[in-house]
C-alpha cells in the first residue's frame, strides 16, 4: 500500500518499534518516537524534525532523490539511479538500511546533551531517550565522535556510509541502556516481507466493512497500526501520532476499541486507562454486549463493570449538585473537544446534553452487566437511574429545537453547541421521534468529521435513520479515499461506524 | 531567616517545607514580588506556566510589601497589614490575613499568561473552588473565614484562560481572613482537621527542630550557617507520594526539582546523629534498581520515575565515611542480608557494563553525566574514558560490600573475594593512574592532559593510599593560586586555559560537592589541618553568599587575565540557586571536617 501521502504526517515505521522516517519538505529524517524520561536536563531536545537526516551522496555531495514508501519498505532512488532501501526489523528493534548509494545520516545540528561514541562494532548516538546504535553489516562507516566539553555534548553526529563491493547494509538499533545488541536473524527481504504480512493480518483484525472500501480500510489501518505505543509489561495503547505525540486516554481508546474484531483486544483497549469524562466507554461497552464479545468465564464482565462503575460514581458524586440530577462538566476538556464548548459561555460548571447522554448509556450498560453477573439488585438500580436520567435530559435540556447546556447552579441556559448539542442522538430510539428528526436534520458529513463526530452517525442509525447514517459513512469513506486520514482515532471511529451501518 | 531586610532573601532560595509540593520564591525581575509554584512536574520556575503572583491587598488594591520567612511561616507586611503563609506536609497550605487580603494571580513564567489553568469551578457543596492545572495538578481553594472571590477570563480565540485570579478578603468586621489551599493530582487528599494557625506555625518549627536533631552540632561560629543548611535540606525533603515511595531529598525545589540518586548518599553523610535515617537515605534509591542489570537509575521527580541514566556509585564513599565516624553498628544482620545483594549487583553492574575491557575491574565511562561532573576536563578527550574517580568510588563500594557480607548471615564467604577485588583495583589505580603529580584519566590508553580538580578525588581513599601520594595531593591542593582559592578549591586549576565561571559546573567554579569530597578525603588521609583550612574557606564563603552550588572565585581568569564570563541570571544553573546538594556538603564539612 502506498503510504507516501501520509509520509509527512505519520511517516514510515512499524507498530512494534519506535523508529519513524518522516518527510519534511522533501527531506527524510530518522527519528525515534517520544518516550518519557526523568531528570531536569533537556536531553535530546532539538527543533529539528528528527535526529538524523538521510542524504544520499554522489562524489561527496548530497544528491537529489525521489522515494516510494509502503507499509513495509521505503525505497529511495537518486537522480543517478542508485538506491537505498529501508525496512524495520521488529524482532531486533532495528531500522534496516541497505543499498548501493553512499549515504550520509546527518544530525545537521546537535541536540541538547547528545553524546556519541564510535567503537569497533558501530556508532552510538545517545540523546535523551533517543539511543541509536548503528552498525554496518556490510560497508564502512566514517564518524567523528569528538566531545565538546564546554558545550556539554559531542559534535553534531554525521555518519557517512560507503558501500563495499557496491553494497552496504546498516542496522540502526533502538537500543535501551545496558541491553546487548539483539541478534539479527532475518535478512532485509525477510523483514520487509514479514512486515507486509503483519500489516495485512492487522488489517484483517479490524472490523469488516464492505469490500468495495478495502483500499480505504488499508489507508485507515496504517496509522492505527503504526501509532501503537508499548507501555511495557505487554500493554499497548494507540497514540494520536507516534512521530511526535504520546496523547491517548480513555475516551480515545474507547473509540479505538470499537474498530477491533477480537474481544480481548477490544476489552484491553477499553480498560487501558481509568474511565474519564466523557465516558464514551459506555458506548464501547454497549458494543461489546451487543456483539457478544464479553465472556463471563474470563472475568471480563466484572472488569468492565468495575471500570464503568467508577466513572458512573464519579459522575454522581463529583459531577452532580445533589447526587440525583443531571451531571455537569466542571472543565471544558471534559467534553473531549480541544475547543471550548459553547455551553461554557454561561459559566462552569455546566450541565451538558452530551455528558448526560453518555451517562444514560453508561447506566444502562451497567445495568446489563450487573444482570449478566446475576446481581439483579444492582441491575435494577442502574436501569432505573438510566431511565430517570433519560427523562431529565429531555425535560431539562431540550428547548424544543436543540439540546442546550445550563449552568449547574444558576440554571442559565446556553446556546446550542454545533457538535455537542447533537450528541444525544446516540440515545437512538430512546428519544422521541420528533427530537430524532430535528437532530437528524442537523447531522451532516461536515459535523460528523471527527472521531467523536462519527458517533452521531451511529446514533442516527440506532434511531432508525439508517439511510442518513449510511450516507454519512459512505461520504466519510470516500473522503478518506480521496484525501487520506489525519488521525488514527478518527479512522477507528469510521471503521466502527462503517461496520455498524454498512454491513 | 529570609526576608527583605535579612541577610538572605528568596530570590535565590525558595520558601518551602518538608513534605510540601508548594514553594514561594521572589521574582528575580520584579524584586519585591513573591511567586508561588509547585514541584509536581519537575519543571523549573523560570519556564513554568504554573506560577502565581502573590499580591497583598489593602482595601482591595495591591500594595508593596516586605516579607520575612523562617521555618514556621512566611509573613508579608505592608504598613501594618499582614499576610502569613504556613505550609504543611498534608498537601495543603494555610494563609491568613490581618487588615490585608491576598490575591493569587496566575502568570506563566514564559509569558503564556494563565494558560496553565484548564478550568476553575465552585464545588456544589459550597466548600470552595477547584482548579485544574493539567500536569501541575489541582488546587482547591477554601475560605475558612472572611471572603473569597474568583475572577477568570477565557479567551475563546486563543482557547485558553487569559486571567485567573483568586482573592481572599478579610471579613468586614474582624478585618481578618483565613484560607486553605489544597494541592493534589486527582482527588483531594486526607488532611485531618485544620489546626489553629499559630499551632501550625509552631508545629512547623518543632518539625524542623526534630529534623535538625539528626545532625551533629557544627564547629563553633558556624551555628547560623548550619541552621540555614539544615533548613534547606529539610525544606527539600519530599513526602511519600507519586513516584516517591519513601521521602527523598530533592536537588532543588524550584529549579531542578528532581531527586538525584547519589545525592541521597551525600545527604546521608551529614546525618550522623541518626544513622538509621542515614542508612535509609543510602538504601532508598535501590528500590528503583534494575533487577536485570543491577543499575541504579538516575533522576526522578514526583511525576517521573527513575528509569534512565545513572550516577556514580557514591554509596561506598558515604558508608566508608559513616563507618569511620560512627561505626557500623547501625547496620543489623538483617539489613546486611537485605542490602548485600543489591549493593553487590550495583558494583557488578559497573564492572560489567562499564568495564574498560582489560579483563579486570577497571572502569570506563561513556559520558560525563556518569561521573557526576558534567563538564570536567577529565573528559576533554572523549569516551570511553577510564576515570580514576569512578575507580575510587568502586574500591570503597567493594570494601563496604565486603563488610556487609561479613555482617550478614548468608554471604560471609563473599567477604574475602570483595576485599581482594578492592585491593587489586586500588593497586591498579596507584600503579597505572597516578603520574607522580596527580591521578589521571585515560582515553585509548593515553593520559588526559587535564587540570581538573577531579584528578585529586581519589584522596577519598584516605590512608589506603601511599604516604607519598597523600603528601603530594595535600601539597597540590594547598598551593595557593592553582586549585586553592580564597573561597575553597576551584574545580579547574586557575592556571588552566579551560577554566570558566560562565555557564559551567565543574570547569572552574568552586563547587560544594568537590570541596566536601576532597576535605573528607584529606581528613581520612590524616591531613586534618589541610582539610580544615579548605573547608573553612568554603564554608565561610557560603556563610557570606548563601548555600548555592558553585561560586565564581574571581572576576578574571588568572591564566590569561581576561574578564571572567558571567552567567546571565536567572537561569536554572548550579551557580545561581540554593540547593540541598550544597547544603548537605556544607553540613558534612561543618560537623565533621572542621575540628570542633
HADDOCK unambig.tbl for C-alpha pairs under 7 A between the chains (distance, minus, plus):
assign (segid A and resid 37 and name CA) (segid B and resid 304 and name CA) 6.96 0.50 0.50
assign (segid A and resid 37 and name CA) (segid B and resid 308 and name CA) 6.79 0.50 0.50
assign (segid A and resid 38 and name CA) (segid B and resid 299 and name CA) 5.70 0.50 0.50
assign (segid A and resid 38 and name CA) (segid B and resid 300 and name CA) 5.26 0.50 0.50
assign (segid A and resid 38 and name CA) (segid B and resid 301 and name CA) 6.89 0.50 0.50
assign (segid A and resid 38 and name CA) (segid B and resid 304 and name CA) 5.21 0.50 0.50
assign (segid A and resid 38 and name CA) (segid B and resid 305 and name CA) 6.28 0.50 0.50
assign (segid A and resid 38 and name CA) (segid B and resid 306 and name CA) 5.99 0.50 0.50
assign (segid A and resid 38 and name CA) (segid B and resid 307 and name CA) 6.88 0.50 0.50
assign (segid A and resid 39 and name CA) (segid B and resid 258 and name CA) 6.16 0.50 0.50
assign (segid A and resid 39 and name CA) (segid B and resid 299 and name CA) 4.64 0.50 0.50
assign (segid A and resid 39 and name CA) (segid B and resid 300 and name CA) 5.83 0.50 0.50
assign (segid A and resid 40 and name CA) (segid B and resid 42 and name CA) 6.95 0.50 0.50
assign (segid A and resid 40 and name CA) (segid B and resid 256 and name CA) 5.39 0.50 0.50
assign (segid A and resid 40 and name CA) (segid B and resid 258 and name CA) 6.83 0.50 0.50
assign (segid A and resid 115 and name CA) (segid B and resid 367 and name CA) 6.71 0.50 0.50
assign (segid A and resid 117 and name CA) (segid B and resid 383 and name CA) 6.47 0.50 0.50
assign (segid A and resid 146 and name CA) (segid B and resid 382 and name CA) 6.08 0.50 0.50
assign (segid A and resid 147 and name CA) (segid B and resid 380 and name CA) 6.65 0.50 0.50
assign (segid A and resid 147 and name CA) (segid B and resid 381 and name CA) 6.85 0.50 0.50
assign (segid A and resid 147 and name CA) (segid B and resid 382 and name CA) 5.03 0.50 0.50
assign (segid A and resid 149 and name CA) (segid B and resid 375 and name CA) 5.55 0.50 0.50
assign (segid A and resid 149 and name CA) (segid B and resid 377 and name CA) 6.95 0.50 0.50
assign (segid A and resid 149 and name CA) (segid B and resid 380 and name CA) 5.64 0.50 0.50
assign (segid A and resid 150 and name CA) (segid B and resid 375 and name CA) 6.32 0.50 0.50
assign (segid A and resid 152 and name CA) (segid B and resid 374 and name CA) 6.82 0.50 0.50
assign (segid A and resid 152 and name CA) (segid B and resid 375 and name CA) 6.22 0.50 0.50
assign (segid A and resid 178 and name CA) (segid B and resid 353 and name CA) 6.55 0.50 0.50
assign (segid A and resid 321 and name CA) (segid B and resid 124 and name CA) 5.01 0.50 0.50
assign (segid A and resid 330 and name CA) (segid B and resid 121 and name CA) 6.28 0.50 0.50
assign (segid A and resid 331 and name CA) (segid B and resid 118 and name CA) 6.71 0.50 0.50
assign (segid A and resid 331 and name CA) (segid B and resid 119 and name CA) 5.12 0.50 0.50
assign (segid A and resid 332 and name CA) (segid B and resid 119 and name CA) 6.89 0.50 0.50
assign (segid A and resid 339 and name CA) (segid B and resid 159 and name CA) 6.19 0.50 0.50
assign (segid A and resid 340 and name CA) (segid B and resid 156 and name CA) 6.93 0.50 0.50
assign (segid A and resid 340 and name CA) (segid B and resid 159 and name CA) 6.47 0.50 0.50
assign (segid A and resid 348 and name CA) (segid B and resid 121 and name CA) 5.90 0.50 0.50
assign (segid A and resid 349 and name CA) (segid B and resid 121 and name CA) 6.09 0.50 0.50
